[in-house]
């Protein structure tokens, strides 16, 4: 009986985890360039089960980790010459405190130093991992599909867009930023396609996520009922055994 309770408890825990991920996806349905996530579960076979004699193996649910949906979101025109969408593989490099972080959110602005920054104020870096500067008073730049920034007095600057062999290894650090120990490589010119005046939207499908949420809620209710039934049986068994003299 204890085995059934523990299996049910592992199921409830996994469903709660899945619900948290779905809720986070829905919360970011309007976050530029956000990538939806799914929970990856696997089966864990317990080598020891509760009971006397030969007891069948007990299978638990094990939270293996998150899988990120890497499909591109739609491109939304903003009209701002500082906004840039990546319509290919790759991530912009930004300065986050004392480390390099990466993002696909190309909603950029200029700070009071003329530096190109993210909406959170982090410096956007060029191909040499240096801040991109648009001198105050200069015309807003033209940004080519390969990231080349051109305009009077802007010099030779190019947006740093980098690719990674294993994008799932990128770790979230908040503000739609990622870090990784993976080796970065500049995205080749022939595989890079940037679109000025646009941003990439979230790839979260709200209807699909709500459908998943309903399914998880039903599964959770069923698992909770099973747990309650098992608990009730245990109480009855203890009550009856206590009456035996």
C-alpha positions in Angstrom: 0.0 0.0 0.0 2.9 2.3 0.7 4.2 1.7 -2.8 1.0 3.0 -4.3 1.1 6.1 -2.2 4.7 6.9 -3.2 4.0 6.3 -6.9 1.0 8.6 -6.7 3.0 11.2 -4.9 5.7 11.2 -7.6 2.9 11.6 -10.2 1.4 14.6 -8.4 4.8 16.2 -8.0 5.5 15.8 -11.8 2.1 17.2 -12.7 2.7 20.3 -10.5 6.0 20.8 -12.2 4.4 20.6 -15.6 1.7 23.0 -14.5 4.3 25.5 -13.4 6.0 25.4 -16.8 2.8 25.8 -18.7 1.9 28.8 -16.5 5.3 30.4 -17.2 4.8 29.8 -21.0 1.4 31.6 -20.8 2.9 34.4 -18.8 5.4 35.0 -21.6 3.0 34.8 -24.5 3.7 38.4 -25.3 7.5 38.4 -24.5 9.5 39.1 -27.6 11.5 36.1 -28.8 10.5 33.9 -25.8 10.8 30.2 -26.5 8.2 27.9 -24.9 9.3 25.0 -22.7 8.1 21.5 -22.0 9.0 19.2 -19.1 10.8 16.0 -20.0 10.0 13.0 -17.7 11.4 9.5 -17.6 10.6 6.4 -15.7 12.5 5.4 -12.6 12.4 1.8 -11.5 12.9 1.4 -7.8 15.3 -1.5 -7.0 13.6 -2.0 -3.6 9.8 -2.1 -3.0 7.9 -2.1 0.2 6.3 -5.5 1.1 7.1 -9.0 2.1 8.4 -11.7 -0.2 8.7 -11.1 -4.0 7.4 -7.7 -4.8 7.1 -6.4 -8.4 9.3 -3.5 -9.4 7.8 -0.1 -8.6 7.9 2.6 -11.4 8.1 6.3 -10.4 8.0 9.5 -12.4 11.3 11.3 -12.6 11.7 14.9 -13.7 14.5 14.8 -16.2 14.6 18.4 -17.1 13.2 21.1 -19.5 13.2 21.0 -23.3 13.1 24.4 -25.1 11.0 24.8 -28.3 13.6 26.4 -30.6 11.2 27.1 -33.5 11.2 30.8 -34.6 8.4 33.1 -33.6 6.6 35.4 -36.1 8.3 38.7 -37.2 6.4 41.8 -36.0 7.2 45.1 -37.7 7.8 47.9 -35.2 9.1 50.6 -37.6 12.0 51.4 -35.2 15.4 51.3 -37.0 17.0 50.1 -33.7 14.8 47.0 -33.5 16.3 43.9 -35.2 14.8 40.4 -35.6 16.8 37.3 -36.2 15.1 35.3 -39.0 17.7 32.5 -38.9 19.8 30.7 -36.3 21.8 32.8 -33.9 21.7 34.9 -30.7 22.7 38.5 -30.0 25.6 38.9 -27.6 25.1 41.3 -24.7 27.1 42.4 -21.7 25.5 41.1 -18.5 27.4 42.3 -15.4 30.8 40.7 -15.8 29.8 38.0 -18.3 28.6 37.6 -21.9 24.9 36.6 -22.2 22.8 35.9 -25.3 19.3 36.7 -26.4 17.2 36.6 -29.5 15.2 39.6 -28.3 16.2 42.4 -30.7 14.2 45.2 -29.1 17.0 47.7 -28.7 17.4 51.4 -27.6 20.2 53.9 -27.1 21.4 54.9 -23.7 22.7 58.4 -22.8 26.2 57.4 -23.9 24.9 56.5 -27.4 25.4 52.7 -26.7 23.0 50.2 -28.2 21.3 48.5 -25.3 18.5 46.0 -24.7 15.2 47.1 -23.1 16.8 46.1 -19.7 19.8 48.4 -20.4 22.4 45.8 -21.2 25.0 46.7 -23.8 24.6 45.0 -27.2 28.0 43.7 -28.4 29.5 43.6 -31.9 31.3 40.7 -33.6 34.4 41.5 -31.5 32.3 41.6 -28.3 32.7 45.3 -27.9 29.8 47.8 -27.2 28.1 49.2 -30.2 28.1 53.0 -30.1 26.0 55.4 -32.2 27.4 58.9 -31.5 24.8 61.3 -30.1 23.3 63.4 -32.9 24.1 60.9 -35.6 21.5 59.6 -38.0 19.9 56.3 -36.9 21.8 53.5 -38.7 20.9 51.1 -41.4 21.4 47.5 -40.4 21.9 45.0 -43.2 20.8 41.4 -43.1 24.3 40.3 -42.2 24.4 42.6 -39.2 26.5 45.4 -40.8 25.8 48.8 -39.3 26.2 51.7 -41.7 25.6 55.4 -41.5 27.5 58.7 -41.4 30.2 58.7 -38.7 29.5 55.1 -37.5 32.7 53.5 -38.7 32.9 49.8 -39.3 30.5 48.1 -36.9 28.7 44.8 -37.1 26.2 43.2 -34.7 27.6 40.1 -33.0 25.3 37.2 -33.8 26.6 33.8 -32.5 25.5 30.2 -32.9 26.0 27.1 -30.7 26.0 23.4 -31.4 23.7 22.6 -28.5 21.2 25.3 -28.0 19.4 23.3 -25.3 22.6 23.8 -23.2 21.8 27.5 -22.9 20.8 28.4 -19.3 18.2 31.0 -18.5 19.4 33.8 -16.2 16.2 36.0 -16.5 15.2 39.0 -18.6 15.1 36.6 -21.7 18.9 36.1 -21.4 21.0 33.0 -21.5 24.5 31.9 -20.6 26.4 28.8 -21.6 29.8 27.1 -21.4 29.3 26.0 -25.0 31.8 27.3 -27.6 30.3 30.2 -29.6 30.9 30.8 -33.3 29.9 33.8 -35.4 26.9 32.8 -37.5 28.2 32.7 -41.1 27.1 35.5 -43.3 25.3 33.1 -45.7 23.3 31.6 -42.9 22.4 34.9 -41.2 19.3 36.9 -41.9 18.5 40.0 -39.8 15.4 42.1 -40.4 15.7 45.8 -39.3 12.6 47.4 -37.9 11.1 44.2 -36.6 11.2 41.9 -33.6 10.6 38.2 -33.2 7.5 37.4 -31.3 7.1 34.6 -28.7 6.5 31.2 -30.1 4.1 30.2 -27.4 0.8 28.9 -28.8 -1.7 30.1 -26.2 -4.5 27.8 -27.2 -2.3 24.7 -27.1 -0.9 25.7 -23.7 -4.4 26.2 -22.3 -5.4 22.8 -23.6 -2.4 21.3 -21.9 -3.3 23.0 -18.7 -6.8 21.6 -18.7 -5.4 18.1 -19.3 -2.8 18.4 -16.5 -5.5 19.7 -14.1 -7.7 16.6 -14.9 -4.7 14.3 -14.4 -3.9 16.0 -11.1 -7.4 15.6 -9.8 -7.4 11.9 -10.7 -4.0 11.3 -9.0 -5.1 13.3 -6.0 -8.2 11.2 -5.7 -6.2 8.0 -6.0 -3.9 9.3 -3.2 -6.9 10.1 -1.0 -8.4 6.6 -1.6 -5.1 5.0 -0.7 -4.9 7.1 2.5 -8.5 6.1 3.4 -7.7 2.4 3.0 -4.6 2.8 5.2 -6.6 4.5 7.9 -9.3 1.8 7.8 -6.7 -1.0 7.9 -5.0 0.6 11.0 -8.4 1.1 12.6 -9.4 -2.6 12.1 -6.0 -3.9 13.2 -6.2 -1.8 16.4 -9.5 -3.6 17.3 -7.9 -7.0 17.0 -7.1 -8.3 20.5 
